[in-house]
């Protein structure tokens, strides 16, 4: 049984918490894409774990995790993260595995990344961590994979600066690397949870290009980076927040504006703690964009939606969602490919009465106030996809499932 969890917006939807929640029933958690530019926050009791490369299932002491072939791995960040987990008392040795086909981020890639951003006629707001450059070297067939560190002839041909940097990590990487295809075959009859990074709207092909990531963020990436055929995917979960956020440059049709929405953007940012786990940058905030969410469901074959951060709206008298865009007098209900249209479009908004009560104590859908259930029902009807998991807070216990997930859809 193989379950895929992806972001259904522009990333930062709460995937880490949901993967952590679902991992309790899994045997293996596989991160299939992205690099250290991703960030997941997991709260267990009084302890907070901040992950960037390690799959979220690592917090369970009996779970194995794999960094898949679709990832680009900054080894400095990887071992710094593992050292921090050790400092927090989490024993990870023997449970963290790394595909020998994953590509490595090298120090000069980061310099190249920043220089490239400075030359762009259309700056995208990169984190400067060398992620996109590593993917570019991979596509140019000039990258370095984990397995290449143990190819004596290739190692000898590498620039001295590369060998000098990587030498200190070879032994540690050797103890973690696996042949991913064979490794995955050993879990064929077990429960595998596949974890994506970023979100569908940041996918290289299906996102708001060029303001996207360099990897794959749709469910199809789980097959490519996870080493599974399409027929092996049993269910796809798309995680989304009750509002929308975005980091960096790029179109954001439902973004809050001071002229229209007053201080709503700042209020949501503070209530939702919308600051990047990796960069600390404040996230841009906006209304839940149902046009974009339905698009994500369509292009990624999402079977079940996962709603997070709905509790941020606990104190609001009214909640609004974006149901269409208005562009040059025309109302658009399909998500456009054009950056110009997305940048100039105005959101068409629909309001719902707030519930004015705290949701964190709710443990079933039926315990939610009727206003919250009406809001969720509208999302389901609009996206033609059920909301099967609801998170009403940051902690594990503040999440509940409406329908069984470890079943074939």
C-alpha positions as CSV (number, residue, x, y, z in Angstrom):
1,X,0.0,0.0,0.0
2,X,1.6,3.3,-1.1
3,X,0.2,6.7,0.0
4,X,1.5,10.0,-1.6
5,X,1.3,13.3,0.3
6,X,1.9,16.5,-1.8
7,X,1.3,20.2,-1.3
8,X,-1.7,21.5,-3.2
9,X,-0.8,25.2,-3.1
10,X,2.6,27.0,-3.2
11,X,4.2,24.9,-0.4
12,X,4.2,25.5,3.3
13,X,0.8,23.9,3.6
14,X,1.6,21.7,6.7
15,X,2.8,18.6,4.9
16,X,5.4,17.9,7.6
17,X,2.8,17.6,10.3
18,X,0.5,15.5,8.1
19,X,3.3,13.1,7.1
20,X,4.3,12.8,10.7
21,X,0.7,12.0,11.7
22,X,0.3,9.4,9.0
23,X,3.7,7.9,9.5
24,X,2.6,6.1,12.6
25,X,0.8,3.5,10.4
26,X,3.6,3.3,7.8
27,X,6.7,1.1,7.5
28,X,8.8,3.5,5.4
29,X,8.7,7.2,4.6
30,X,10.2,8.3,1.3
31,X,11.0,11.9,0.4
32,X,10.9,12.0,-3.4
33,X,11.8,15.5,-4.4
34,X,13.3,18.9,-3.5
35,X,16.3,19.9,-1.4
36,X,17.2,21.8,1.7
37,X,15.1,24.8,0.6
38,X,12.1,22.9,2.0
39,X,11.1,23.2,5.6
40,X,8.8,21.1,7.8
41,X,7.9,21.8,11.5
42,X,6.7,19.0,13.7
43,X,5.5,19.4,17.3
44,X,5.6,16.3,19.5
45,X,4.7,17.1,23.1
46,X,6.9,20.0,24.1
47,X,9.5,19.3,21.5
48,X,9.7,21.0,18.1
49,X,11.6,19.5,15.2
50,X,12.5,21.5,12.2
51,X,13.4,19.4,9.2
52,X,14.7,20.4,5.7
53,X,16.0,17.2,4.1
54,X,15.0,14.3,6.4
55,X,11.6,12.9,5.8
56,X,9.1,13.7,8.6
57,X,8.6,10.1,9.7
58,X,12.0,10.2,11.4
59,X,10.4,11.4,14.7
60,X,9.0,7.9,15.3
61,X,11.7,5.8,16.8
62,X,10.8,2.6,14.9
63,X,10.3,4.1,11.4
64,X,12.8,4.0,8.5
65,X,13.1,7.0,6.1
66,X,14.7,7.3,2.6
67,X,15.9,10.4,0.8
68,X,15.0,9.4,-2.8
69,X,16.6,9.8,-6.2
70,X,14.6,12.9,-7.0
71,X,16.2,14.9,-4.3
72,X,19.3,17.1,-4.5
73,X,21.2,16.8,-1.2
74,X,23.4,19.4,0.5
75,X,25.6,17.2,2.6
76,X,26.6,20.0,5.0
77,X,22.9,20.7,5.6
78,X,22.1,17.0,5.9
79,X,24.6,16.2,8.6
80,X,23.9,19.5,10.5
81,X,20.3,18.4,10.6
82,X,21.1,14.9,11.8
83,X,23.4,16.4,14.5
84,X,20.5,18.6,15.7
85,X,18.2,15.6,15.9
86,X,20.8,13.8,18.0
87,X,21.0,16.9,20.2
88,X,17.3,16.7,20.7
89,X,17.6,13.1,21.8
90,X,16.4,11.5,18.7
91,X,18.3,8.3,17.7
92,X,18.4,8.2,13.9
93,X,21.3,5.9,13.2
94,X,20.4,2.9,11.1
95,X,17.1,4.5,10.1
96,X,18.1,7.2,7.6
97,X,18.9,5.9,4.1
98,X,19.9,7.8,1.0
99,X,19.4,6.8,-2.6
100,X,22.8,6.4,-4.3
101,X,21.2,8.1,-7.4
102,X,20.4,11.3,-5.6
103,X,22.5,14.3,-6.8
104,X,24.7,16.4,-4.5
105,X,24.7,20.2,-4.0
106,X,28.3,21.5,-4.2
107,X,29.5,24.8,-2.6
108,X,30.1,26.6,-5.9
109,X,26.6,25.8,-7.0
110,X,25.3,28.2,-4.4
111,X,27.6,31.0,-5.8
112,X,26.4,30.1,-9.3
113,X,22.8,30.2,-8.0
114,X,23.1,33.8,-6.6
115,X,25.0,35.0,-9.7
116,X,22.3,33.6,-12.0
117,X,19.6,35.3,-10.0
118,X,21.4,38.6,-10.4
119,X,21.5,38.1,-14.2
120,X,17.9,37.2,-14.7
121,X,15.7,39.6,-16.5
122,X,12.8,38.2,-14.5
123,X,14.1,37.5,-10.9
124,X,12.3,34.6,-9.2
125,X,13.4,35.2,-5.6
126,X,15.5,32.0,-5.2
127,X,16.8,31.0,-1.8
128,X,20.3,30.9,-3.2
129,X,20.9,27.4,-1.8
130,X,22.1,25.9,-5.1
131,X,19.0,23.8,-5.6
132,X,18.0,25.0,-9.1
133,X,21.7,24.9,-10.2
134,X,22.1,21.3,-9.1
135,X,19.0,20.3,-11.0
136,X,20.4,22.1,-14.0
137,X,23.7,20.3,-13.8
138,X,21.8,17.1,-13.5
139,X,19.9,17.9,-16.7
140,X,23.1,18.8,-18.4
141,X,24.5,15.4,-17.4
142,X,27.3,17.2,-15.5
143,X,26.1,16.5,-11.9
144,X,27.6,14.3,-9.2
145,X,25.5,11.6,-7.6
146,X,26.1,9.9,-4.3
147,X,27.3,6.7,-6.0
148,X,29.8,8.7,-8.0
149,X,31.9,9.3,-4.9
150,X,32.7,5.6,-4.9
151,X,33.6,5.3,-8.5
152,X,37.5,5.4,-8.4
153,X,38.0,6.7,-11.9
154,X,35.3,9.3,-11.7
155,X,36.5,10.4,-8.3
156,X,40.0,10.9,-9.7
157,X,38.6,13.1,-12.5
158,X,36.7,15.4,-10.2
159,X,38.1,18.9,-9.6
160,X,40.3,19.0,-6.5
161,X,37.9,21.5,-4.8
162,X,35.1,18.9,-5.1
163,X,37.2,16.1,-3.7
164,X,38.4,18.3,-0.9
165,X,34.9,19.2,0.1
166,X,33.4,15.7,-0.2
167,X,36.2,13.7,1.3
168,X,35.0,14.3,4.8
169,X,31.5,13.0,4.0
170,X,32.3,9.9,1.9
171,X,32.5,7.5,4.8
172,X,29.3,8.7,6.4
173,X,27.4,8.7,3.1
174,X,28.6,5.2,2.4
175,X,27.0,4.0,5.5
176,X,23.6,5.5,4.5
177,X,23.5,4.9,0.7
178,X,21.3,2.2,-0.8
179,X,20.4,1.0,-4.3
180,X,16.9,2.5,-4.2
181,X,15.2,0.1,-6.6
182,X,16.3,-2.9,-4.6
183,X,15.6,-1.1,-1.3
184,X,12.0,-0.3,-2.4
185,X,11.4,-3.9,-3.5
186,X,12.0,-5.0,0.0
187,X,9.0,-3.0,1.1
188,X,6.7,-4.1,-1.7
189,X,4.1,-5.6,0.6
190,X,4.4,-3.0,3.3
191,X,3.0,0.5,3.8
192,X,5.0,3.2,2.2
193,X,4.4,6.9,2.7
194,X,5.8,9.1,-0.1
195,X,6.4,12.7,0.9
196,X,6.7,15.6,-1.6
197,X,8.2,19.0,-1.2
198,X,6.9,22.5,-2.1
199,X,3.5,22.4,-3.8
200,X,1.8,21.7,-7.1
201,X,1.8,25.4,-8.0
202,X,5.6,25.3,-7.8
203,X,6.0,22.3,-10.0
204,X,8.4,22.9,-12.9
205,X,5.8,22.0,-15.6
206,X,2.4,22.7,-13.8
207,X,3.3,25.6,-11.6
208,X,3.4,29.4,-12.2
209,X,6.5,29.3,-14.4
210,X,9.1,30.7,-14.1
211,X,8.3,31.3,-10.5
212,X,8.6,27.7,-9.6
213,X,11.0,25.1,-8.1
214,X,13.3,23.1,-10.3
215,X,11.9,19.7,-9.4
216,X,8.6,17.9,-9.5
217,X,6.0,18.7,-6.9
218,X,3.0,16.9,-8.4
219,X,2.0,13.3,-7.5
220,X,3.7,12.1,-10.6
221,X,7.0,12.9,-9.0
222,X,6.4,10.2,-6.4
223,X,6.8,7.6,-9.1
224,X,9.9,9.2,-10.6
225,X,11.7,10.1,-7.4
226,X,10.3,7.3,-5.3
227,X,11.2,4.5,-7.8
228,X,7.7,3.2,-8.2
229,X,5.5,2.7,-11.3
230,X,2.3,4.6,-11.6
231,X,0.2,1.5,-10.9
232,X,1.9,1.2,-7.5
233,X,0.3,4.5,-6.2
234,X,-2.8,3.7,-4.3
235,X,-3.9,7.1,-3.0
236,X,-2.9,10.7,-3.4
237,X,-3.4,13.3,-0.6
238,X,-3.2,17.0,-1.3
239,X,-2.5,19.2,1.7
240,X,-3.9,22.8,1.7
241,X,-4.4,25.6,4.2
242,X,-7.6,27.4,4.9
243,X,-6.0,30.4,3.3
244,X,-3.2,30.8,0.8
245,X,0.5,31.7,1.2
246,X,3.4,32.2,-1.1
247,X,7.1,32.9,-0.6
248,X,9.3,34.9,-3.0
249,X,8.3,36.4,-6.3
250,X,5.5,35.3,-8.6
251,X,1.8,35.8,-9.3
252,X,-0.6,35.4,-6.4
253,X,-4.2,36.4,-7.6
254,X,-5.9,36.0,-4.2
255,X,-3.2,37.9,-2.2
256,X,-4.4,40.3,0.4
257,X,-4.0,44.0,-0.4
258,X,-4.1,46.8,2.1
259,X,-6.5,48.8,0.0
260,X,-9.1,46.1,-0.3
261,X,-8.4,44.1,2.9
262,X,-6.9,46.4,5.4
263,X,-4.5,44.7,7.8
264,X,-5.9,41.2,7.1
265,X,-2.7,40.0,5.5
266,X,-0.6,40.8,8.6
267,X,-3.2,39.4,10.9
268,X,-3.3,36.1,9.2
269,X,0.5,36.0,9.0
270,X,0.9,36.4,12.8
271,X,-2.0,34.1,13.7
272,X,-0.7,31.4,11.4
273,X,3.0,32.0,12.2
274,X,3.7,32.4,8.5
275,X,7.4,32.7,8.4
276,X,9.7,30.4,6.5
277,X,11.2,27.4,8.4
278,X,14.3,27.5,6.2
279,X,14.7,31.3,5.5
280,X,12.7,33.0,8.2
281,X,11.2,35.2,5.5
282,X,7.6,36.4,6.0
283,X,5.2,34.6,3.7
284,X,2.8,36.5,1.5
285,X,-0.8,35.7,2.5
286,X,-4.1,35.6,0.7
287,X,-7.6,34.2,0.5
288,X,-8.0,30.5,-0.1
289,X,-7.9,30.2,-3.9
290,X,-10.3,27.5,-4.9
291,X,-9.7,27.9,-8.6
292,X,-6.0,27.1,-8.0
293,X,-6.9,24.3,-5.6
294,X,-9.2,22.6,-8.0
295,X,-6.5,22.9,-10.7
296,X,-4.0,21.1,-8.3
297,X,-6.6,18.3,-7.8
298,X,-7.0,17.9,-11.5
299,X,-3.3,17.8,-12.6
300,X,-2.2,15.7,-9.7
301,X,-5.0,13.2,-9.4
302,X,-5.7,14.1,-5.8
303,X,-8.0,11.6,-4.2
304,X,-8.3,13.2,-0.7
305,X,-7.7,16.7,0.5
306,X,-6.1,17.5,3.8
307,X,-7.2,20.9,5.4
308,X,-4.8,22.6,7.8
309,X,-4.7,25.9,9.7
310,X,-8.5,26.2,9.7
311,X,-8.2,27.2,13.4
312,X,-6.5,30.4,12.3
313,X,-10.0,31.7,11.4
314,X,-11.5,30.9,14.9
315,X,-12.0,34.6,15.8
316,X,-13.3,35.9,12.5
317,X,-16.8,37.1,11.9
318,X,-16.6,36.3,8.2
319,X,-14.3,34.2,6.0
320,X,-13.9,34.7,2.3
321,X,-12.6,32.4,-0.5
322,X,-11.6,33.1,-4.1
323,X,-13.9,31.2,-6.5
324,X,-12.8,32.8,-9.8
325,X,-10.6,35.5,-11.4
326,X,-11.7,38.7,-13.1
327,X,-9.5,39.7,-16.0
328,X,-10.3,42.5,-18.4
329,X,-14.0,42.2,-17.7
330,X,-14.1,38.4,-18.1
331,X,-14.6,35.9,-15.3
332,X,-12.2,33.0,-15.4
333,X,-13.0,29.8,-13.5
334,X,-10.0,27.7,-14.8
335,X,-6.5,28.3,-13.6
336,X,-4.6,30.2,-16.4
337,X,-1.2,29.3,-17.8
338,X,-0.3,32.9,-18.5
339,X,1.8,34.8,-15.9
340,X,0.4,38.1,-17.1
341,X,-3.2,37.0,-16.5
342,X,-2.4,35.6,-13.0
343,X,-0.6,38.8,-12.1
344,X,-3.3,41.2,-13.3
345,X,-6.4,39.2,-12.4
346,X,-8.6,40.2,-9.5
347,X,-10.1,37.6,-7.2
348,X,-13.9,36.9,-7.2
349,X,-14.7,36.4,-3.5
350,X,-17.5,34.5,-1.7
351,X,-18.1,35.1,2.0
352,X,-19.0,32.6,4.8
353,X,-20.1,33.3,8.4
354,X,-17.3,32.6,10.9
355,X,-17.8,30.1,13.8
356,X,-16.4,32.4,16.5
357,X,-15.3,29.4,18.6
358,X,-12.1,27.5,19.2
359,X,-11.7,24.4,17.0
360,X,-8.6,22.8,18.7
361,X,-10.7,20.6,20.9
362,X,-12.6,19.0,18.0
363,X,-11.8,15.4,17.3
364,X,-14.4,14.5,14.7
365,X,-16.0,16.3,11.8
366,X,-19.3,16.2,13.6
367,X,-17.9,18.2,16.6
368,X,-17.0,21.1,14.3
369,X,-19.5,24.0,14.4
370,X,-22.0,24.1,11.5
371,X,-20.4,27.2,10.0
372,X,-17.1,25.3,9.7
373,X,-18.8,22.3,8.2
374,X,-20.5,24.5,5.6
375,X,-17.2,26.1,4.7
376,X,-15.6,22.6,4.2
377,X,-18.6,21.3,2.3
378,X,-18.3,24.2,-0.2
379,X,-14.6,23.4,-0.7
380,X,-15.4,19.7,-1.4
381,X,-18.2,20.6,-3.9
382,X,-16.1,23.2,-5.7
383,X,-13.0,21.0,-6.0
384,X,-15.0,17.8,-6.5
385,X,-12.7,16.1,-4.0
386,X,-13.4,15.1,-0.4
387,X,-11.7,16.7,2.5
388,X,-10.7,13.5,4.4
389,X,-8.3,14.9,7.0
390,X,-8.7,18.1,9.0
391,X,-6.0,19.7,11.2
392,X,-7.3,22.1,13.9
393,X,-3.9,22.9,15.5
394,X,-0.1,22.2,15.5
395,X,-0.1,19.1,17.6
396,X,-0.6,15.5,16.5
397,X,-3.7,15.0,18.5
398,X,-5.3,18.1,16.9
399,X,-5.8,16.1,13.6
400,X,-8.6,13.8,12.7
401,X,-9.4,11.5,9.8
402,X,-12.9,11.4,8.3
403,X,-12.4,8.3,6.1
404,X,-9.8,5.5,6.1
405,X,-6.7,6.5,4.1
406,X,-4.7,3.3,4.0
407,X,-7.1,1.8,1.5
408,X,-7.1,1.9,-2.2
409,X,-9.1,4.8,-3.7
